[in-house]
């Protein structure tokens, strides 16, 4: 048994893990505030502009399971450091991009790097905190970083875009990445290497299948549902994702052990994460454009517009535990999703005559309360009761659900926006506001589905518990006095 790390080393290790997680989550949103500037610089269409986000998110989410497996086999610190180093180089390339193709390719490189670094973060965190109380607190902080990272990225992106250039949102990763790599060897423990094989077929079918699915939605926004490329993308996605499941059932060392889905709680946490991240991430994506295109805010003002929701995300870390003790996890999860739904419905009421206060900021605060609590509970549920050998795969699935939710949310709501806007190049504030209203209403539907899913999981868990109790051995032999249990 390894000797527990001293408190200072453990704190530094936690800072490195959270720093890496924040840096890579930031990159899903740090360019969001700058999207109008990027569009002008490189001439992206509205559908094409979504690839600045989705190129990163798809590569990130698609290869996360392979990255988790690599950490299990090669050592999690080793894979973590390699991923951060590659991410640093790709960030430099993105910051220096001279064309739209260059930028998108660099974003793919960032996503690939993140897919190998991120699965090791949660696994290293769990290993670094063997005691339940410390682990619960660390996971709460980790979840807050994930939940708030998107809005923090928008704030930072706005500052850089207005005061310097959107490119600094990419270049800032370079010194941070160098510092993490330099300190990781000293403060992060290496995990034991295991013998095994890479499930390359599973990795390729899942990555290409999810990419084809998202591409189909984006293509539908640009060319319509009847377009042959749209139909072909969905057919390819269906074939590859079915093949992925069949492969995982047969290979001796699957990249995604299907036993992880045996738990109703974990499966519900993965699916619910897709829905709520799809709602909030796409809301950040489109709200930034609303604030600049309709309300006329600058990039800097837009960035600071997200400060309240960022603070709310972090504040929820300190209220989750007492609320769990008061209400229980299932009830609290349903309640938090209902609160987030109410906030999203409120935000959807915006129009061309709305103002930041109260029409935007107050709904954002409500969303922050609900989303902040829900994301913490879903992170805990996603890795609950997982065997040590499955820790990397389970943490990988948590992040896959997060990234898949973001890419699908943007892809689906881009269709809603395009249909509502008609001429997506129109600069008419009223027409744009109507399109954003429809888009945020679509995001509210995501939360409705998440609430329904949470209720189904809650009822299913209770039914399972009653069934187990009914089939457990009787506490006493018939005819005897009841057994008293202390």
HELIX and SHEET records of a PDB file:
HELIX    1   1 UNK A    7  UNK A   26  1                                  20    
HELIX    2   2 UNK A   35  UNK A   42  1                                   8    
HELIX    3   3 UNK A   46  UNK A   74  1                                  29    
HELIX    4   4 UNK A   76  UNK A   95  1                                  20    
HELIX    5   5 UNK A  100  UNK A  128  1                                  29    
HELIX    6   6 UNK A  132  UNK A  163  1                                  32    
HELIX    7   7 UNK A  168  UNK A  187  1                                  20    
HELIX    8   8 UNK A  200  UNK A  223  1                                  24    
HELIX    9   9 UNK A  228  UNK A  250  1                                  23    
HELIX   10  10 UNK A  258  UNK A  261  5                                   4    
HELIX   11  11 UNK A  264  UNK A  293  1                                  30    
HELIX   12  12 UNK A  299  UNK A  304  1                                   6    
HELIX   13  13 UNK A  307  UNK A  315  1                                   9    
HELIX   14  14 UNK A  316  UNK A  318  5                                   3    
HELIX   15  15 UNK A  320  UNK A  327  1                                   8    
HELIX   16  16 UNK A  329  UNK A  347  1                                  19    
HELIX   17  17 UNK A  356  UNK A  360  3                                   5    
HELIX   18  18 UNK A  361  UNK A  382  1                                  22    
HELIX   19  19 UNK A  388  UNK A  390  5                                   3    
HELIX   20  20 UNK A  391  UNK A  421  1                                  31    
HELIX   21  21 UNK A  429  UNK A  470  1                                  42    
END                                                                             
